[in-house]
Amino acid sequence: MKELVEPWKEGVAKNITFIVTKDCQLACKYCYLVGKNEKERMPWTIAKAAIDYVLDRENDPNFSYESVIWDFIGGEPFLEIDLIDQICDYIKSELFRRNHHWFNSYRFSFSTNGINYDSEKVQRFIEKNKSHLSIGITIDGTQRKHDLNRVYKGTEKGSYDDVVRNIPLWLEQFPNEGTKVTISSSDIPYICESVLHLYDLGIHQVNINCVFEDVWRDGDDLLFEQQLMDLADKIIDDGKYVDNACSFFTERLGKPMDCELQNNNWCGAGMMLSIDAQGNFYPCTRFAQYSLRDKEAWIIGNIHDGIDNNKLRPFLTLDRCTQSNPECTDCEVAEGCAWCQGENFDAAKTHTVFQRATAICKMHKARVRANNYYWNKLYRKLELEGKREEFEKNHPNVKPEIC
């Protein structure tokens, strides 16, 4: 199976996020951004002050990482392409002027809905910065799955046609990039066909996940498992595992966890820094007000006063055991079970980040069962074809037992 491409400089890059706008052309039904609006757009003065604050602290432990990812989100970030272009030009010139250790170890990162990807301004920006860019276009799969949730605001009109037309251009420019697919209760029946459709479009890496919010209905886990097993059959029977990857099937999934040896926090909240249009700092975008349903924003500082380490400290002490209940720590299939720190905070009964939300528990267990089915079937096929030894040599991390 083609292995998933790891994020650029994972673990050694500081992630700094500019919330350049809270506006978007779409009103996706599963979107966690509950406070999107057309008014809050980042001024250049705020962006410049944030960059200066960060670069002035090259040796501060909060910013002394080997590399940096400058991340741009919205809403839809490319609605603010003029501002983004100005920000990126200033970052590059300042890194050079200061002889900063990030000078040739940085990345500009975007997740876009793809609607205005082919615009003249966006394409000019890409051409200028291509060697330091990571851009993912979100397309959810087949038209009926995509258009079920990813609709234009104020309407029920789907956005599939306006996104899919830009996929060939995007893949020509970024052939190794993957797309991000979101699963909610309503679109479970279309998972199998959608992943296969994305492969057919030429997208060879499909990063796919269930929403963390409590939206799941009785029986969703069984439908989910069946869809993944159907997908496993198609991928293996048609040999699609050679050139394609899907994050739902991974060797690092479904084993017990050792809280002493594997006690890391799943989420990077607190290691990241997000900045909004007012110049407020957050441990992650999910702690900004427009991301929260029931809680007040968790602000850890601002461009004028800097980071308040007392407000940041709780995030630096988070690990798996301190926020998980015994059912989670003792779970026989705990490995690979994810969480979002912002959703933990929003769903908690009190003002705490030390309470893990478990709405996806049944969905994770269903994924583990389907994942076991996938690897057992793949290994049986490889063994029958006499290719198992070669496969294991090329994939040393993949060694499941055949049942």
GISUL-V641042 format. One record per backbone hydrogen bond with DSSP energy under -1.0 kcal/mol. CO is the residue of the C=O (numbers start at 0). NH is the residue of the N-H. E is the energy in kcal/mol with one decimal. If there is no record, write none. Layout:
# GISUL-V641042
co,nh,e
CO,NH,E
CO,NH,E
This chain:
# GISUL-V641042
co,nh,e
6,9,-1.5
8,11,-1.9
11,66,-2.0
13,68,-3.4
14,272,-2.0
15,70,-3.2
16,274,-2.6
17,19,-1.5
17,72,-2.2
19,41,-2.3
21,36,-1.7
22,75,-2.6
24,152,-2.2
27,30,-1.5
31,33,-1.5
38,40,-1.2
39,21,-1.5
42,46,-1.9
43,47,-2.9
44,48,-1.9
45,49,-2.2
46,50,-2.3
47,51,-2.6
48,52,-2.4
49,53,-2.2
50,54,-2.9
51,55,-2.2
53,56,-1.5
56,59,-1.3
59,62,-2.5
66,13,-2.6
67,106,-1.5
68,15,-2.8
69,108,-2.5
70,17,-3.0
72,19,-1.5
74,73,-1.3
75,78,-1.6
76,79,-2.4
79,83,-2.5
80,84,-2.5
81,85,-1.9
82,86,-2.8
83,87,-2.7
84,88,-2.1
85,89,-2.1
86,90,-2.6
87,91,-2.4
88,92,-2.3
89,93,-2.5
90,94,-2.6
91,95,-1.8
92,96,-2.7
93,97,-2.5
94,99,-2.2
95,98,-1.0
99,102,-2.2
101,104,-1.9
104,67,-1.7
106,69,-3.2
107,133,-2.4
108,71,-2.3
109,135,-2.4
111,137,-2.5
115,118,-1.5
118,122,-2.5
119,123,-2.1
120,124,-2.1
121,125,-2.4
122,126,-2.3
123,127,-1.7
124,128,-1.6
125,129,-1.1
128,131,-2.4
129,132,-1.5
131,107,-3.2
133,109,-2.4
135,111,-2.8
141,145,-3.0
142,146,-2.9
145,149,-2.8
148,28,-1.7
148,150,-1.7
149,158,-1.7
150,26,-3.2
151,154,-1.9
156,151,-2.8
158,162,-1.3
159,163,-3.1
160,164,-1.1
162,165,-1.8
165,169,-2.2
166,170,-2.8
167,171,-1.9
168,172,-1.7
169,173,-3.1
173,176,-1.6
178,206,-2.6
180,208,-2.1
182,210,-2.2
186,189,-1.7
187,190,-1.7
189,193,-1.6
190,194,-2.3
191,195,-1.9
192,196,-1.9
193,197,-2.2
194,198,-2.0
195,199,-2.2
196,200,-1.6
197,202,-2.3
198,201,-1.5
203,244,-2.8
204,178,-1.7
205,246,-2.3
206,180,-3.2
208,182,-2.6
212,214,-2.0
216,219,-2.2
218,222,-1.9
219,223,-2.7
220,224,-2.4
221,225,-2.1
222,226,-2.2
223,227,-2.2
224,228,-2.2
225,229,-2.6
226,230,-2.3
227,231,-2.6
228,232,-2.3
229,233,-2.0
230,234,-2.8
231,235,-2.5
232,236,-2.9
233,237,-1.9
234,239,-1.9
234,240,-1.0
235,238,-1.1
238,241,-1.2
239,243,-1.3
240,1,-2.6
244,205,-2.3
245,248,-1.9
250,252,-1.5
254,334,-3.2
257,261,-3.7
267,270,-2.1
272,16,-3.3
273,281,-2.1
274,18,-2.9
275,278,-1.8
278,302,-1.7
279,275,-1.7
280,299,-2.4
281,273,-2.4
282,269,-2.2
283,286,-2.1
284,287,-2.0
286,297,-1.9
287,290,-2.0
288,291,-1.5
289,34,-2.2
299,307,-3.5
300,280,-2.9
301,305,-2.3
305,301,-1.3
307,311,-1.4
308,312,-2.0
311,314,-1.5
322,355,-2.1
324,327,-1.2
324,328,-2.1
325,329,-2.5
330,333,-1.1
333,336,-2.3
334,253,-3.1
339,343,-2.4
340,344,-2.2
341,345,-2.5
342,346,-2.6
343,347,-1.1
349,351,-2.0
357,360,-1.8
359,363,-2.8
360,364,-2.2
361,365,-2.0
362,366,-2.2
363,367,-2.4
364,368,-2.0
365,369,-2.1
366,370,-2.7
367,371,-2.5
368,372,-1.8
369,373,-2.4
370,374,-2.3
371,375,-2.3
372,376,-2.3
373,377,-2.6
374,378,-2.4
375,379,-1.9
376,380,-2.1
377,381,-2.5
378,382,-2.4
379,383,-2.3
380,384,-1.8
381,386,-3.3
382,385,-1.0
386,390,-2.3
387,391,-2.8
388,392,-1.8
389,393,-1.8
390,394,-1.4
394,397,-2.0
